[in-house]
Amino acid sequence: MPDCYITSADNDRIKLYRRLYLDKRYRRKEGLFVLEGARLVSDAAGVINFHSVFFTEDARKRYNAAYEKISAHSRICVISDDIADTISGTDNPQGVYAILRSPEEKPISDIVKDTHKAIILDNIQDPGNMGTMLRTADACGIDLVVLCECCDELSPKVVRSAMGSIMRVRISHSSFEDAVSSLKEVGYRIYAAVIGDGLHLGEFDFAQKSAVIIGNEGNGIPEKHAKLADDPMTIKMHGTVNSLNAAMAAGIIMWELSRYE
């Protein structure tokens, strides 16, 4: 049986969900973020600590396996369809929502020692690109994703695009200079993904500790940041195409990194 029933959209937990959905600063301040969808919320059970979980009555029946799994880790409140409509951020809502506690933040210098492959995302601002990159990092076994002045990885759009990988990928926030310094200190070689002016991606040997910088979608890597890398790297292309979407380029690079254990 559910632990409670919520019948008013003015309930404090419902208002908290809505504010967390909309407000990046509030998410950071409270150390909370939101998830929507039976699969995502179920995947979080036992991995990230729950604050609150909500099911509609229909979702409780339709996704009973998820309900049972989640109920072992959190109290669950049943909400009306009308309330669900006020908090859903998808076109076809499943009626399953959660507020979760954000993963613990650690300085990059504390977590690089036992890593071997990393990417540095430098001012990535598109949530879809960010989510795709995190999912690809998860699929390719990248040890660490460093975010330097990027969009909020805990925003609903990024979390949805990452499809659960946000809970499995090791993420660190850092200034660009501190990221490069910390990685080099433990033996990393740093590569800057650039258009046209670097050695071909296929010419590099990533057997040693390797990190690749992926720059902003429109402006690439700032020159002063590219100069801190050990080598420029380019994905050679055919025809008149000279660049790829940032997430696509990152995917190709991460796959290449994954070939070297």
C-alpha positions in Angstrom: 0.0 0.0 0.0 1.2 3.6 -0.6 2.6 5.5 2.3 0.5 8.5 1.6 -1.9 10.2 -0.8 -1.4 13.7 -2.1 -4.6 15.4 -3.2 -3.5 19.1 -3.5 -1.1 20.7 -5.9 -0.2 23.0 -3.0 1.4 20.2 -1.1 4.9 21.2 -0.1 6.6 18.2 -1.8 4.8 18.9 -5.1 5.8 22.6 -4.9 9.4 21.5 -4.2 9.4 19.2 -7.2 8.1 22.0 -9.5 10.8 24.5 -8.2 13.6 21.9 -8.6 12.4 21.2 -12.1 12.7 24.9 -13.1 15.5 26.4 -11.0 19.2 25.4 -11.4 20.4 27.5 -8.5 17.7 26.0 -6.2 18.8 22.5 -7.2 22.4 23.3 -6.3 21.4 25.1 -3.1 19.2 22.2 -1.8 21.3 19.4 -3.2 18.3 17.8 -4.9 17.2 17.1 -8.4 14.2 15.4 -10.1 13.6 12.4 -12.3 10.5 11.4 -14.3 9.7 8.0 -15.7 9.4 4.4 -14.4 12.7 3.2 -15.8 14.8 6.1 -14.6 13.3 6.2 -11.1 13.6 2.4 -10.8 17.2 2.5 -11.9 17.9 5.1 -9.2 16.6 2.8 -6.4 19.5 1.6 -4.3 22.0 3.9 -6.2 21.0 7.4 -5.2 19.1 8.4 -2.0 15.5 9.3 -2.5 13.8 12.4 -1.0 10.3 11.7 -2.3 8.6 9.4 -4.9 5.3 9.9 -6.5 3.1 7.5 -8.5 -0.3 8.0 -10.0 -2.8 5.2 -9.3 -2.7 4.0 -12.9 1.2 4.0 -12.9 1.2 2.0 -9.6 -0.7 -0.7 -11.4 1.0 -0.4 -14.8 4.6 -0.4 -13.4 4.1 -2.7 -10.5 7.6 -4.2 -10.7 9.2 -0.7 -10.5 6.8 0.2 -7.7 7.9 -2.8 -5.6 11.6 -2.2 -6.3 11.4 1.5 -5.4 9.2 0.9 -2.3 12.1 -1.1 -0.8 14.2 2.1 -0.8 11.7 4.9 -0.3 8.2 5.9 0.9 5.9 6.4 -2.1 3.0 8.8 -2.3 0.1 8.4 -4.8 -0.9 11.6 -6.6 -3.9 12.4 -8.8 -3.6 12.6 -12.5 -4.3 16.3 -12.3 -1.3 16.9 -10.0 0.8 14.7 -12.2 -0.1 17.0 -15.2 1.3 20.0 -13.2 4.7 18.5 -12.7 5.3 16.4 -15.8 7.8 17.6 -18.3 7.1 15.0 -21.1 4.5 14.7 -23.8 3.6 11.2 -22.8 4.0 11.0 -19.0 4.2 7.7 -17.3 3.0 9.0 -13.9 6.2 8.2 -12.0 8.3 11.0 -10.5 11.0 11.4 -7.9 13.1 13.9 -6.0 16.6 12.6 -5.3 19.6 13.8 -3.4 22.4 15.0 -5.6 25.6 12.9 -5.7 28.3 14.0 -3.4 30.7 16.5 -4.9 34.4 15.9 -4.6 37.3 18.0 -5.9 38.9 16.6 -9.1 42.2 16.3 -7.3 40.6 13.7 -4.9 39.3 11.4 -7.7 41.7 11.4 -10.6 44.2 9.0 -9.1 42.3 5.8 -9.9 41.1 6.9 -13.4 42.6 6.1 -16.8 40.4 7.7 -19.5 38.6 11.0 -19.2 36.9 13.7 -21.2 36.9 17.4 -20.3 33.7 19.2 -21.5 34.6 22.9 -21.9 31.5 25.1 -21.9 29.1 22.6 -23.3 25.7 24.4 -23.1 23.1 22.3 -25.0 21.3 19.9 -22.6 20.7 17.3 -25.3 24.4 17.2 -26.2 25.4 17.0 -22.6 23.0 14.1 -21.9 24.2 12.2 -25.1 27.8 12.7 -24.0 27.2 11.3 -20.5 25.4 8.3 -21.9 28.2 7.7 -24.4 30.8 8.0 -21.7 28.9 5.4 -19.7 28.7 3.1 -22.7 32.4 3.5 -23.5 33.6 3.0 -20.0 35.1 6.5 -19.6 36.4 6.8 -16.0 35.7 10.5 -15.5 33.8 13.4 -17.1 35.0 16.8 -16.1 32.6 19.7 -16.5 34.1 23.1 -16.9 31.5 25.9 -17.1 28.9 23.6 -18.6 25.1 23.5 -18.5 23.6 21.8 -15.4 24.0 18.1 -15.7 21.1 17.6 -13.2 18.6 19.6 -15.3 15.6 17.5 -16.3 16.5 17.7 -20.0 20.1 16.4 -19.4 18.9 13.7 -17.1 16.3 12.5 -19.5 18.7 12.6 -22.5 21.4 10.7 -20.5 18.8 7.9 -19.8 20.1 6.9 -16.4 23.8 7.3 -17.1 23.9 10.3 -14.8 23.8 7.7 -12.0 26.7 5.7 -13.2 29.2 8.1 -14.7 31.8 9.8 -12.4 31.5 13.5 -12.8 33.6 16.3 -11.4 33.1 20.1 -11.7 36.3 22.1 -12.0 37.8 25.2 -13.5 39.5 24.4 -16.8 43.0 25.2 -15.4 42.5 23.0 -12.3 41.2 20.1 -14.4 44.3 20.1 -16.7 46.7 20.6 -13.8 45.1 17.8 -11.7 45.0 15.3 -14.6 48.6 16.0 -15.7 49.8 15.6 -12.1 48.7 12.0 -12.1 50.2 11.2 -15.5 47.5 12.1 -18.0 48.3 13.3 -21.5 45.8 15.9 -22.6 44.4 16.2 -26.2 42.4 19.1 -27.6 39.7 18.1 -30.2 40.0 20.8 -32.9 38.8 21.3 -36.5 41.4 20.7 -39.2 44.7 21.6 -37.5 45.5 18.5 -35.4 46.9 15.1 -36.0 44.3 12.5 -37.1 42.5 10.8 -34.2 43.5 7.4 -35.6 47.2 8.2 -35.2 47.2 8.5 -31.5 48.0 5.7 -29.0 45.7 6.0 -26.0 47.3 3.2 -24.0 48.5 5.7 -21.3 46.3 7.9 -19.2 44.4 10.1 -21.7 42.0 12.9 -21.5 40.3 14.7 -24.5 38.9 18.3 -24.4 35.6 18.8 -26.2 34.8 22.4 -26.8 31.6 24.5 -26.9 29.1 23.7 -29.6 29.5 27.0 -31.5 32.9 28.3 -30.6 35.0 25.2 -29.9 37.9 25.3 -27.5 39.2 28.7 -26.5 42.8 29.2 -27.8 44.2 29.7 -24.3 42.7 26.4 -23.3 43.9 24.5 -26.4 47.4 25.7 -25.6 47.3 23.9 -22.3 46.8 20.5 -24.1 49.7 18.3 -25.1 48.5 17.7 -28.6 45.7 18.9 -31.0 43.5 16.2 -32.4 41.3 16.2 -35.5 38.7 13.8 -36.8 39.6 13.7 -40.5 36.5 14.0 -42.8 35.6 13.5 -46.4 34.0 15.8 -48.9 33.1 19.3 -47.9 32.1 18.5 -44.3 34.6 20.1 -41.9 32.9 19.6 -38.5 30.5 17.5 -36.6 27.9 18.1 -33.8 29.8 18.2 -30.5 28.1 15.1 -29.1 28.8 13.1 -32.3 32.5 14.1 -32.3 32.7 13.3 -28.6 31.2 9.9 -29.3 33.7 9.0 -31.9 36.6 10.1 -29.7 35.3 8.2 -26.7 34.8 5.0 -28.7 38.5 5.4 -29.8 39.6 5.9 -26.2 37.6 2.8 -25.2 39.7 0.6 -27.5 42.7 1.1 -25.2 42.5 -0.6 -21.8 
